[in-house]
Amino acid sequence: MNQEIQTSLLHRARLKTLLKRALLILFIVFISYSCIALIYASRTIYKVRHNYAIIVETLSGERIAVTDVGWHSRLPIFTRIELEVPLMNQELHLGSSPNAQRIMSKGNVALWTSAMMTYRIRDLERWGIENRSPDTLLQNDFDGIVKDVMQSESINELISDRERIKEQIYRTLKDRPLNIGGLNLEEKYGITVVSFVLRETSYGDKLAAASEDKKRRELIAEAENYAADLEASRTRKIYAAYRDSIRDMRLSLGLSNQSDPYLFNFLNQQKWAAAYEKNQQGQNTFVLNNSGTATGIT
């Protein structure tokens, strides 16, 4: 009986020991994981990815760029990570939005347009250390340059001559100083402008309707001008034929310049005779001119 009690007590003691050890191991694992998570969350140990760089403020207050790919460490509290910089191609939209933006063209005509610049950071010292909030500064300068160029063009050129304007904006972004005697965009931010595209240039709804109406009126006016040109050409041809007929008749009859009054009287008689033949009803009197006298016919 005593042996059975001793065996039971020993078994219970072993279970308690195993349970305590298991709890201790779980506690140690939890504390270790929490410490590792805290260290990683505070970025005391941080990772630099491929095509990325990290701007770190050191204990002395110096700001350095870390570009070596892999794991790195820093002193907690006394140092801090300021910025993670991607080194691959990046996009920058007009107005910081891919949606079309409303701008005013030359002549104060509204236009909806969207544009995008692709750039790459090549100088981390210039980008992340000499400029505070470089993304915001670059966005403002980019919007200003694009709008300066586009607002100096007429609405028709912005719609029909997109290729020239796109290339003009691209060269301006790469080469033109932001101010006279100052730095250009690439020099100020340490970037390389890779490309620039105009994604959309279009009228507003009201302006589009007005433009269609204007085109319709222009087509009508053009058709009227064409009809007037045809009528003028027809009149000139009739006049030329009439002139040639008179000349040939004078030559065949041997008439001189002194016979012109008689010739004109004859032609006038033929005109009125033709008019009388076309409209005999409702006309009671016809005047036939000859040698300055008028004869009434009733």
Disulfide bonds with the S-S distance in Angstrom:
none
